[in-house]
Amino acid sequence: MVVTIIGAGMMGSALAFPAAENGHEVRLVGSPLDDDIIDACTATGRHPKFERDFPKGVKYYKVGDWRKAVEGCDFVIGGVSSFGVDWFGDEILANLNPSIPVLSVTKGLINLEDGTLISYPDYWRKNLLAKGIDRHICAVGGSCTSYELVFKDHTAVTYCGAKSADLKLIKEAMSAPYYHISLTNDVIGLESAVALKNAYALAVAMTIGLVYRNHGKDAGLHYNSQSSVFGQAAREMARFIAIQGGTQESLNVGIADLYVTIYGGRTRKVGILLGEGKSCKEALEILAGETLESLVVVRRVAKAIYRKAELGEVSLSDFPLLCHANEVIENGKDAELPWESFTYDYTE
């Protein structure tokens, strides 16, 4: 098979490893922001953020050559971040042969006016249908960080999509001894769960920063506070997935993804900085150059919840952790957590 990856971010690029190691021809295409990455890959055979070389035979293309890179390919992997969603839809999906399956790694949700949140696959499909293009997009979710996948640590993910035949084809191409793939047609449930984990991982990571602030960095990690907030995050995620109409299995994938996101990556970094007392602006300055999708997810999901509360469809008291994270980011509220709002009394 020929696999074309468009977007040379870390997750899209990491998928080149199982694809190429399975004997497929892999073509890695940069987005408009990835010229330097493609130059580095071409010169060294290694992504600048990875500590391992790409498998032999991976080919590299700049964005201007994307049409050449998709010639004869069996499927496309969309590797853009949430900040590239509209570019990917308008430039790639609108001009790509509709018969070519697409798997997206992009995590996030889109707000509608009534507080409804739709997945990126549904957002793209809606916009493409308006142009007379009938295309379903598959997506990937699960407890996977790119650098651990490149390390070949055992990784379990779930691919979702409306077209089961596309899912099965892509799974056959991508499955590896260390990369294990489940399949589901629950697109909104899975995409909601793996987007939510970014918001809630940020909130859990704030407890680490709070320990540093209150007791010094020599105090080490303390798991009572982390696990307590993890539990609250799981409760709120379950409530939200129920609103979205997702399945329990998709929620399980999101909670597993929450675990791995807390323990590594950019979301952990920004959560710690906020917990330490930094403002969102200060955290952004410290992490300049990092793609912080967690901030986008917090804002969008909180906006949806506030709108649904206005319409009388939900109670904000059911989402105290999400609301708190949003207040910290948007209004500069101190990160100290509203612990008592996480308690409950189910006695008669």
Salt bridges, closest charged atoms under 4 A:
GLU21 OE2 - LYS152 NZ 3.29
GLU25 OE2 - ARG27 NE 2.78
GLU25 OE2 - LYS59 NZ 3.27
ASP39 OD1 - LYS62 NZ 2.94
ASP53 OD1 - ARG46 NE 2.86
ASP90 OD1 - LYS131 NZ 3.54
ASP134 OD1 - ARG125 NH1 2.70
ASP257 OD1 - LYS197 NZ 3.85
GLU276 OE2 - LYS217 NZ 3.50
GLU276 OE1 - LYS278 NZ 3.87
GLU290 OE2 - LYS269 NZ 3.38
GLU310 OE1 - ARG307 NH1 3.02
GLU313 OE1 - LYS308 NZ 3.39
GLU330 OE1 - ARG299 NE 2.55
ASP334 OD2 - ARG213 NH1 2.95
